[in-house]
Amino acid sequence: MLCQFTIRNFKSIRDEMTFDMQATAISEHEDRVIKDKDGELYLPVSAIYGPNGGGKSNVLKALHYMVLKVLRPLYATNDNEEYAISRKKFVIEPFAFSDTTKNEPTEFELFFRTEMAEYRYVLTVKKDVVIYESLDRVKLDTKRRSGLFERNEKSIEMKGTLAKLKVSEDLSETLPLLSYLGITYKKNEVVNDVLKWFGGGIEFLNYGDPIQELAMAVSNSGNVKKLMLDMIREMDLDIMDFRVEEENENWVEIFTKHSVDGYEQELKLEEESSGTRKLFGLLPSIADGLLKGTVLVIDELDAKIHPVLLRHIIMMFNDMSVNQKKAQLIFTSHDLSTMNSDVFRRDEIWFVAKGKSQNTKLYSLVEFKNDKGESVRKDAKFDKQYLEGKYGADPYLRNIIDWRKINA
């Protein structure tokens, strides 16, 4: 589970901002939160809204780049196509519209949970060089907090259960210590627990990539297929089934089965509409994520997706009888048909907009206050007030209409 993510000095993000998946103490939809084994409450869904160019994607990219910084060295020599994106070169870019920030490092802080513990991982990077790094944990059964390691430009200190692990004196300044431990001590219980989350506990879905769409659509397991077909039926399509044929180890063919007035016919997926092809790139990961308890991060989830299906997907994550593995869905969106109190809690709705210096600001609906210091009512018309610009992040203007106290 993702608990909290904080970022400073990344692309359009100049100042420190925090994206929080911890449930706040509000009264609406109290049955739609994830209750962990220690009683802590977390959100199954969060949506980020805002104008084009406001910085929505950069919030997700910041999280993605942090994860890639850790994973890339682990997958550098892996020839599996699944890890191709983790091998690609990427650059962590600071906020560009200031001479000060251009020469300062980018700071990441991540809180996440596994079945064993809650971890806090801090990574400070200047371009590609690691300036600072630390890892702490709290065991969920005992609530005992302990440091695991701390690294700065001059020294590395291994702590707690990792104290006996040896680190090379020639550790590259561009290699995260966490990545090094994953390469050198992958059988260590704590190291494995942490990197298992980085490698499989969170997934960044780019369903606009046709090759990736095809790779994801090959999943033909019974449970995944059942959930996929349930979601397809929500769109009232005439697809009643699908099957996958492996042409060779590098290529598969997907066939959809249609029923029209009692007549059945198969089509190749490539013959379907672009919207249907998008569905087959998206739904396997949605279904698989629900069944495994994955954190799914999706930029522009509403693109090419019918609003009815979008609502259905959100509600599946919100329904704890369906979402039994504590899966989470984090996405950006322009779709206002779901921005209402029936679908979301106020702490599940986030906004981005740009300040006077082209710097992205991020804030949640639950923390927003008007001129009188009043919070947004839980029964308010969220979509209507958003269109009116009452939440600061106007959907049609890149900059903030009236930033007031938020732009301090």
N, C-alpha and C positions, 0 to 999 in steps of 0.2 A: 504494500500500500504506500502511496505517496502521502506524506503528512504535510510538508511545507517546503517551499522553494524560494530562495532569496537570491537576487542578482543585482549587481552594480556595474556600470560602465561596460555595456555590451550593445553594440550597434546603436539603435535609437534610445536605448535605456541608459540615461546618464546617472540618475540618483538611485539609491538603494530602493528596491521594491520587493514586496513579498507576496507570493501567491500561496494561499492557505487552503488546504483541504480538510482542516479541522472544523467540525460542526460547531456553530455558535449556539448560545443558549437562547434560541427563539422558539416560539410556540407552534409554528406551522409544520405540517408533515413530519412529526416526530417519529413516525414509523418508517421513514425513508432515509435513515442514516445507518451507517455501518457501525455496529458495536463490537469492538475488539475484545479479546479475552480478558483484558484488564479493565474493561468498562469504558475506555476512551471512545469517543464518538467521532466518526469521519464521514465525509461526504462521498457518495457514490458518483456524483456528476458535478461538473462545473463547466459553464459556457462563458466564453469571452466575446463581447460585442464591441463594435467601434467602427469608425469609418475606414475606408481603404487608405493605406498610408499612415494609419494611426499607430501601428506597432503591435497589432494582435499577434501576427506571425512571429515577431521577434521574441515575444514572451515564451512561446513554445520552442523556438530555435535555441534560446539560451539553455533550456533544459536539455534539449537534444544534443547540443554541442558539448555540454558537460559530460553527458553519458558517453558520447563518441570519443572524447578525450581519454576516458578510462578504457573503453573497449578496443579502440583502434590498435594499440600495441598487441593486444591478445589475439586479434584476428589477422595481424599483418601477414602471416605466412599461411593462412588458411585459404585453400583454393575453392572452398564451397561458395557457390553463387549467393547463398543466403547471407553471407557475411561481406558481400562486395561493397555495400554502402559504408560499412565500418572501416574499410581499408582506404577509402578515398581521402585525399588530402583536404583539409579544411583549415580555415584561419579564424581564430577568435579575434574579432575586430572591436576595438573600443569605440566610445561615443566620439564622433568625428568633428562636431561643431564647437570644439574648444581645444585650445593649445594645451591646456592642463590635462584634460582627460585623455587626449591622444597619447600622452606619455605616461599614463597611469595604468596599473594592471586591471584586469577584469576579475571580479570576485563572485564566486558561487558558494552557496550554502544549501545543503539538501538534507532534509529529515525524511527517512523512509522506514517502513516496517516489514519484517519477515515474520515467520512463525516463531522464531527464537527471540528476536529483540527489535528495539527501535535504534536506528543508527543516525548519527549526525556526521556528515562528510563535508568538509570545507576544502575548497580548491581555489587558489588565487594564481592567475596566469597572466603573464605579460607577453603578448603575441603567442609564442609557442613554449615559452620558458615557465616552469613551475616556480613560483615565488614562495608560496606557502601551501601546506596541505596538512590536514589532520583528520582523524577518525575516532569517534567515541561511540559508546553504545549503552543502552539501558536494557537489561534483561527483563522480559515481560513478566516472568514468574516471580522474580525476587525484587524487582524495581531497583536493583543495584546498578549504579552508574559507574562506568570506568572508561578511562582513556585507553586507546589502542595504539595510536602512534601520532607523532607530531614532527613535521619537517619544515625547516625554513632554509634560507639560502646558505646557512653556515653549518647546520647540523641536522641529524635525524635521531629521534628518540623513540624506540619501540617500548610499548607499555603493556601492562596487564597480561592477558593471555598470549599476546604477541611478543612479549619482552625477550623471549629466547630466540626469536627468528633473526638471522644474520642478514644484513643488507650490504651489498657491494659498495666499496668505497668509490667506485667509478660509475655510480648511478648517473645516467644521463640527466642533464638539467631539464630536458624536455619530456622526460618519461615520468608520469605520475607514479608515486610510490605504490599506490593501490594496484596499478597495472603490473608493476614489478613483482609484487607479492602474488598476484594471480598467475604469473608465469612461473615463478620459482617455488611457490608453496601452495599450489592449487588444491592439494589434498587437505590442507589445514581447515578445520571445521568453520572457523570464523571467516577466514578469507573466502572460502567457498560459499558461505551463506551470503556474504555481501555481494560477491560478483555474480552469483546466481540471480540476484535481483536486478543488477545492471544488465545482465545478458538476456534475461527472460521474464523478469517481473514487470518490465515496462516496455512498451512497443510504440514506436512512432510510425504511423501508417501514412504512406504516400500512395494513395490509391489512384493517383493520376498517372502513374507510371505503368504502361501496358505490360511490360515484362514482369513487374512485381505483381500486377493484378493477376496474371496468369499463374505465377508461382503460388500465390495465396489461394487461388481458386481450386487447386488440386486436392485440397483437403476433402476427403470423402468419408470421414468417420461418421458413424450413425448418429451420434448426438449432435455433432456440428451440422450435419446435413438436415436433421430435423428442425433445428433452430433456424437455419437458413430458409427452409421452405415455409416455416411459420411466418417469417418476416416478409417473404415474397408474396404470400397470400394477403398480407396487410395492404399491399399495393393494388390488390385486385387484378393482378396479371393473370394470364392464362397458362403460366408455367406451372405444371403439376409435379415435375421431377427434373433431375439432371443427372448426368453421369460423366465420368472422367476416364479418358483412355490415354494411356502413356504410349506415345509414339516411339520415343527412345528416352534415354536418361536425361536429355536436355530439352525435351519438348513434350507437351501434353495437348490433348484436344478435349474441349468441353462441349457437351451436347445438352441442349435444353429440350425437354419434352412438353409439348403444348397440347391442350385439348380444347377444340373449338366446336361447339354444337355436337359433341360426341365423337368428333374426328380427331385422332391423335397423330401428331407429326413431330419429328425431331429436327432441330436446327443446330448448326454449329454456332458457338458463342459469337464468332466473328460476324455472323449474319444478323445478330441481334442489334438493337439500337444502342447508341453510345451510352444511354442511361442504364440499360440492362447490363452492359459490359462493366460499367462502373459498380453496379450492385454486386457483381460476382468478384470484384476486386475488394469490396468493402465487407460484405456480410460474413465471409469465412473468419476474418479476424475478430469481428464483433462477437460471433458465436463462440469462437475458440477462447476469446478473452473472458467471456462470462463463465465458461466452463472451467477455466484455469485460475481465475482471479487475477488477471493481468491489469495493469494500468495502461489504458489505450489513450494515446495522444494523437489527435487528428486535426489538421488545419483545414478549415472550411468544410466541415462535415456535411453541411447542407447543399454543397455543390452537386448537382445532378441527382439529388435525392428528393423524392416526393415528400412534402411536409407531413403527410400521414405516416410514412415510414420513419421519418426523423423523430416524430413524437413517440412512435412505438419503440424505437431503439432506446430513447431516453428513459421511457417508463420501465423497460426491462431492467435497466441498471438500478432504477429507483425501487423496484419491487424486490424486497429481500427474500421472497419465496422463490424467485427466479435467480437472483444474484446471490447465491449462497456461498460463493467463494470470495466475496469481498472485492469484486472487480470494480474498477473506476474508469470513468469516461471523461476526458478533458478535451474540449474542442473549441475552435473559433467558429463564428457563425454570423450571417447577416439575416437569417430567417427570423421574422418577428411572430410567426404563427404560434411558436412555442414559448415566446417570452411572456408568460403569464403565471399567476399564482397556482393554477391547477397543475402545472408541470414542474415548476421550480420553487425551491425555498429561496429567500432573499440572499442567503449566503452562497448560493450556487450560481448567481449571476454576477459577472465581472464586466467592467468597462475599461477601455483604453482610449486615450486621446492625447494630443500633443500640446505641450506647453509653449510658451513664447519663444523658447530657444530650440524648438524642434525636438524636445525631449519627451519621450513617452511616459505617461502616467498611468498607473493601474490601480483600480479601487473596486471594491465590491458594492453591490446594491445595499447590503445590510449596514454598511458603514457610512453611506451617503447621507448628508444632512442638508436641508435647505437653508435659506437666509435666516429663518427663525430658530435654527438649531433642531428642527424636527426631522425624525427619521421617516423613511418611506413606509407607509402602512402595508401590512401584509396582504390586504385585499385591494391594493391600488391597481390601476390599469398600467402595468409596467410598460407594455408596448406603446401605448398612447403617450405616456409621459416621456418615454425615450424619444419618440418622433418629435415631440415638442421641444426637445433639447433640455428638459428639466434635470437630467442626470449629468450634464456637463459634456458627455461624449455624443455630439450630434452625429447621426448616421450619414449625413450628407456633406458635412464640412470636416476637413482634416484637423482643424484646430479646435480648441475648446471654446465654446460660446462664452461662458462666464465661469471662470475657474474659482473665483472667490478664495475661500480659505484652503481649498485643496491644493492650490498652486502656490503655497507658501514657500 
